[in-house]
């Protein structure tokens, strides 16, 4: 049996789909609530759903577990409830790390590229305590993810009991199927697709930096299937414990991304710029690009999906399927 926390969410449900397609038994830990998250799981034969508040009791009597993937988190970069974020993004993964260490279960958890802050210190997935201490995230979410990365480094340095195999994953800008429930936190691809299909021009944030032109802000956009491929590879390769960037390794502009959406739809681009929202000023990453040397050096050889190919398949194969735009 595999356990996937956040398994009805975006990245988690794509991982669940891949595991189920391989014939694995998967228990999802998540809340479905009143929205459409259930549709992220609808096509797959899961072994059950455990509410997060019942997870401790479930683990106490769980059958043998092959691996625990911890994808659940408060992931909104605009969240301001520090106590909620600390409980969910720091205390919970600590509890799961401890349980996996005692039970002898591999533990793979989601960190984030938000730990890198404005990127001025680069994007090196360096697990050394001194490297982690230099990072300055721009928001509460990024701080919480860095706080747990630093706790892992501290536990390793002090010889605390650890899972037999573990990996922390710094996801960059992920896009792909099963993100309809994410609202404002959904990918730019989904937001721009909806604008275009509504008959409106695609809008992008204008730059508020003199050295960067409107639309030339760059991010490392990575298709969710590449994230899943990396997670499954890490599970199969216990020698590769560590902290890893999960991205394409190539920064692309928001103009590149939006033009790829129009191209996938066979339409001429109509792009306009709007002011940066006040709540994002000073907290907006203008450049991200995953350094992938550590994961590649560990032996991961799957090629990254190009932005144009990834956007084309997402738009044509998923989003244009109005009746069932889910994986």
C-alpha positions as CSV (number, residue, x, y, z in Angstrom):
1,X,0.0,0.0,0.0
2,X,1.1,3.6,-0.7
3,X,-0.1,6.6,1.2
4,X,-0.4,10.0,-0.6
5,X,-1.3,13.0,1.6
6,X,-2.9,15.8,-0.4
7,X,-3.8,13.0,-2.8
8,X,-7.0,14.7,-4.1
9,X,-5.0,17.9,-4.9
10,X,-3.1,18.8,-8.0
11,X,0.2,17.1,-7.9
12,X,-1.0,14.5,-5.5
13,X,-3.9,13.3,-7.7
14,X,-1.6,13.0,-10.7
15,X,0.7,10.8,-8.5
16,X,-2.3,8.8,-7.4
17,X,-3.3,8.2,-11.0
18,X,0.2,7.0,-12.0
19,X,0.4,4.6,-9.0
20,X,-3.1,3.2,-9.7
21,X,-2.3,2.8,-13.3
22,X,0.6,0.6,-12.2
23,X,-1.7,-1.6,-10.2
24,X,-0.7,-0.2,-6.8
25,X,-3.0,0.1,-3.8
26,X,-3.3,3.7,-2.8
27,X,-4.8,5.4,0.2
28,X,-5.5,9.1,-0.2
29,X,-5.3,11.5,2.8
30,X,-7.3,14.6,2.0
31,X,-10.5,16.6,2.4
32,X,-12.8,16.7,-0.6
33,X,-15.2,19.4,0.8
34,X,-18.0,20.8,-1.4
35,X,-16.0,21.5,-4.6
36,X,-14.7,19.5,-7.6
37,X,-11.7,17.8,-6.0
38,X,-13.4,14.5,-6.0
39,X,-13.2,14.6,-9.8
40,X,-9.4,14.5,-9.6
41,X,-9.8,10.9,-8.2
42,X,-12.9,9.8,-10.1
43,X,-11.1,7.7,-12.8
44,X,-9.0,5.7,-10.4
45,X,-9.5,2.7,-8.1
46,X,-8.2,4.0,-4.8
47,X,-8.1,1.9,-1.6
48,X,-9.8,4.6,0.5
49,X,-9.8,8.3,1.7
50,X,-8.6,9.2,5.2
51,X,-9.5,12.7,6.6
52,X,-6.3,14.4,7.8
53,X,-7.6,14.6,11.3
54,X,-7.8,10.8,11.4
55,X,-4.4,10.2,9.9
56,X,-2.6,9.5,13.3
57,X,-5.1,6.8,14.2
58,X,-4.9,5.3,10.7
59,X,-1.1,5.1,10.8
60,X,-1.3,3.3,14.2
61,X,-3.1,0.4,12.6
62,X,-2.1,0.6,9.0
63,X,-1.1,-2.5,7.0
64,X,2.4,-2.6,5.5
65,X,3.2,0.6,3.6
66,X,5.6,0.7,0.6
67,X,6.0,4.5,0.7
68,X,4.5,7.7,2.1
69,X,4.3,10.6,-0.3
70,X,3.5,13.8,1.6
71,X,2.0,16.3,-0.9
72,X,-0.5,17.9,1.5
73,X,0.1,21.5,2.6
74,X,-1.3,25.0,3.0
75,X,0.0,26.0,-0.4
76,X,-1.5,29.4,-0.9
77,X,1.4,32.0,-1.2
78,X,-1.1,34.6,0.1
79,X,-2.0,32.7,3.3
80,X,-1.4,34.9,6.5
81,X,-2.4,32.5,9.3
82,X,1.0,31.6,10.7
83,X,-0.3,29.1,13.3
84,X,-2.3,27.2,10.6
85,X,0.7,27.1,8.3
86,X,3.1,26.0,11.0
87,X,0.8,23.2,12.1
88,X,0.2,22.0,8.6
89,X,3.6,22.6,6.8
90,X,6.0,22.1,9.7
91,X,4.5,20.0,12.5
92,X,2.7,17.5,10.3
93,X,5.7,16.6,8.1
94,X,7.7,16.2,11.3
95,X,5.2,13.7,12.6
96,X,5.2,11.8,9.3
97,X,9.0,11.8,9.2
98,X,9.1,10.3,12.7
99,X,6.5,7.7,11.9
100,X,8.3,6.7,8.7
101,X,11.6,6.4,10.6
102,X,10.0,4.1,13.2
103,X,8.0,2.1,10.7
104,X,10.9,1.8,8.1
105,X,8.8,3.4,5.4
106,X,10.3,5.6,2.6
107,X,9.2,9.2,2.9
108,X,9.0,11.7,-0.1
109,X,7.8,15.2,0.7
110,X,6.9,18.3,-1.1
111,X,9.2,21.3,-0.5
112,X,8.9,24.3,-2.9
113,X,10.9,26.7,-5.1
114,X,9.3,29.4,-2.9
115,X,12.1,28.7,-0.5
116,X,14.5,30.5,-2.8
117,X,12.8,33.9,-2.3
118,X,13.6,36.4,-5.0
119,X,16.2,34.1,-6.5
120,X,19.1,36.5,-5.9
121,X,21.1,33.7,-4.2
122,X,20.4,31.3,-7.1
123,X,18.5,28.0,-7.2
124,X,20.9,25.4,-5.9
125,X,19.2,22.5,-4.0
126,X,22.0,22.5,-1.5
127,X,21.1,20.6,1.7
128,X,23.9,21.9,3.8
129,X,22.7,23.9,6.9
130,X,24.8,26.9,6.0
131,X,23.3,27.1,2.5
132,X,19.7,26.7,3.8
133,X,20.3,29.4,6.4
134,X,21.1,32.0,3.7
135,X,17.7,31.7,1.9
136,X,15.1,34.4,2.4
137,X,11.6,33.3,1.2
138,X,9.2,36.1,0.3
139,X,6.1,34.8,2.0
140,X,4.8,32.7,4.9
141,X,4.4,29.6,2.7
142,X,7.9,29.7,1.4
143,X,9.3,30.2,5.0
144,X,7.3,27.2,6.2
145,X,8.7,24.9,3.5
146,X,12.2,26.1,4.2
147,X,11.7,25.6,7.9
148,X,11.0,21.9,7.4
149,X,14.0,21.5,5.0
150,X,16.2,23.1,7.7
151,X,14.7,20.7,10.3
152,X,15.5,17.7,8.1
153,X,19.1,19.0,7.7
154,X,19.3,19.4,11.5
155,X,18.0,15.9,12.2
156,X,20.4,14.4,9.8
157,X,23.4,16.3,11.2
158,X,22.5,15.2,14.8
159,X,22.0,11.6,13.9
160,X,18.3,11.4,14.6
161,X,16.5,8.3,13.4
162,X,15.5,8.7,9.7
163,X,13.3,6.9,7.2
164,X,15.2,4.2,5.2
165,X,14.9,6.4,2.2
166,X,13.7,10.0,1.9
167,X,13.5,12.9,-0.6
168,X,12.5,16.5,-0.4
169,X,11.2,18.0,-3.7
170,X,11.4,21.7,-4.5
171,X,8.7,22.0,-7.1
172,X,8.9,25.0,-9.5
173,X,5.9,26.3,-11.5
174,X,3.9,23.2,-12.1
175,X,1.0,23.1,-14.6
176,X,-1.2,20.3,-15.9
177,X,-4.4,18.4,-15.3
178,X,-6.4,18.4,-12.1
179,X,-5.9,22.0,-10.9
180,X,-9.4,23.3,-11.3
181,X,-10.0,23.4,-7.6
182,X,-7.0,25.7,-6.9
183,X,-8.7,29.0,-7.7
184,X,-6.3,31.9,-7.7
185,X,-3.4,29.4,-7.0
186,X,-4.0,27.5,-10.3
187,X,-1.3,27.8,-13.0
188,X,-1.1,30.6,-15.4
189,X,-2.0,28.2,-18.2
190,X,-5.4,27.5,-16.7
191,X,-6.1,31.1,-15.9
192,X,-5.1,32.3,-19.4
193,X,-7.0,29.5,-21.1
194,X,-10.2,30.5,-19.3
195,X,-9.8,34.2,-20.2
196,X,-9.2,33.3,-23.9
197,X,-12.2,30.9,-24.1
198,X,-14.4,33.6,-22.5
199,X,-13.6,35.8,-25.5
200,X,-11.2,38.1,-23.5
201,X,-7.6,39.0,-24.2
202,X,-5.0,37.2,-22.0
203,X,-3.8,39.6,-19.3
204,X,-0.4,39.4,-17.7
205,X,1.1,41.4,-14.8
206,X,3.0,44.4,-15.9
207,X,6.6,44.6,-14.6
208,X,7.2,47.0,-11.8
209,X,11.0,46.7,-12.4
210,X,12.8,49.0,-14.8
211,X,15.2,46.3,-15.9
212,X,12.5,43.8,-16.9
213,X,10.0,44.5,-19.7
214,X,6.3,43.6,-19.4
215,X,5.8,39.9,-19.9
216,X,9.5,39.2,-19.8
217,X,9.3,37.9,-16.2
218,X,10.6,34.3,-16.3
219,X,9.7,31.1,-14.5
220,X,10.7,27.5,-14.7
221,X,7.4,26.0,-15.9
222,X,7.3,22.2,-15.4
223,X,4.5,19.8,-16.5
224,X,3.0,17.8,-13.7
225,X,3.8,14.5,-15.5
226,X,7.5,15.3,-15.2
227,X,7.1,15.8,-11.4
228,X,5.3,12.4,-11.1
229,X,8.1,10.8,-13.2
230,X,10.7,12.2,-10.8
231,X,8.8,11.0,-7.7
232,X,8.3,7.5,-9.0
233,X,12.0,7.3,-9.9
234,X,13.1,8.5,-6.5
235,X,10.9,5.8,-4.9
236,X,12.6,3.2,-7.0
237,X,16.1,4.4,-6.2
238,X,16.7,4.3,-2.4
239,X,20.3,5.3,-2.9
240,X,19.2,8.8,-4.0
241,X,18.0,10.2,-0.7
242,X,18.3,14.0,-0.7
243,X,16.8,17.4,-1.5
244,X,16.1,18.0,-5.2
245,X,14.8,20.7,-7.5
246,X,11.9,19.5,-9.7
247,X,11.7,21.7,-12.7
248,X,12.4,21.8,-16.4
249,X,15.8,23.4,-15.9
250,X,15.0,26.3,-18.3
251,X,13.4,29.6,-17.5
252,X,10.8,30.9,-20.0
253,X,8.9,34.1,-20.1
254,X,5.2,34.6,-19.4
255,X,4.9,35.8,-23.0
256,X,6.3,32.5,-24.2
257,X,3.8,30.6,-22.1
258,X,0.8,32.7,-23.2
259,X,1.8,32.5,-26.9
260,X,2.0,28.7,-26.5
261,X,-1.6,28.7,-25.3
262,X,-2.8,30.7,-28.3
263,X,-0.8,28.4,-30.6
264,X,-2.4,25.3,-29.1
265,X,-5.8,26.9,-29.7
266,X,-4.8,27.9,-33.3
267,X,-5.5,31.6,-32.5
268,X,-3.6,34.8,-32.9
269,X,-2.2,36.1,-29.6
270,X,-4.0,39.0,-27.9
271,X,-2.0,39.9,-24.8
272,X,-2.5,42.9,-22.5
273,X,-0.8,44.0,-19.3
274,X,-2.4,44.9,-16.0
275,X,-0.9,46.4,-12.8
276,X,0.8,44.1,-10.3
277,X,-1.7,43.5,-7.4
278,X,-0.7,45.3,-4.1
279,X,-0.6,42.0,-2.2
280,X,2.1,40.7,-4.6
281,X,4.3,43.7,-4.7
282,X,7.7,42.9,-3.1
283,X,6.7,39.2,-3.0
284,X,6.8,38.3,-6.6
285,X,9.5,36.1,-8.2
286,X,10.8,37.7,-11.4
287,X,13.0,34.8,-12.3
288,X,13.2,31.1,-11.4
289,X,15.2,28.3,-13.0
290,X,15.8,25.0,-11.4
291,X,19.3,23.7,-11.2
292,X,18.9,20.1,-12.1
293,X,22.4,18.8,-11.7
294,X,21.8,17.0,-8.4
295,X,18.8,15.0,-9.7
296,X,20.5,14.2,-13.0
297,X,23.7,13.3,-11.2
298,X,21.7,10.9,-9.0
299,X,20.8,9.0,-12.2
300,X,17.4,10.5,-13.3
301,X,17.4,10.6,-17.1
302,X,13.8,11.3,-18.1
303,X,13.8,14.3,-20.5
304,X,11.9,17.4,-19.5
305,X,8.7,18.2,-21.5
306,X,9.2,21.3,-23.5
307,X,6.9,24.3,-22.7
308,X,5.3,24.2,-26.1
309,X,4.7,20.4,-26.0
310,X,3.4,20.5,-22.5
311,X,1.0,23.4,-23.0
312,X,-0.2,21.9,-26.3
313,X,-1.1,18.5,-24.7
314,X,-2.7,20.1,-21.6
315,X,-4.8,22.5,-23.7
316,X,-5.8,20.1,-26.5
317,X,-6.1,16.8,-24.7
318,X,-7.5,18.0,-21.3
319,X,-8.8,21.6,-21.1
320,X,-10.7,21.4,-24.4
321,X,-12.5,18.3,-23.2
322,X,-15.3,20.3,-21.6
323,X,-17.2,17.3,-20.3
324,X,-14.2,15.7,-18.5
325,X,-11.1,17.9,-18.2
326,X,-9.5,15.7,-15.6
327,X,-6.7,13.1,-15.7
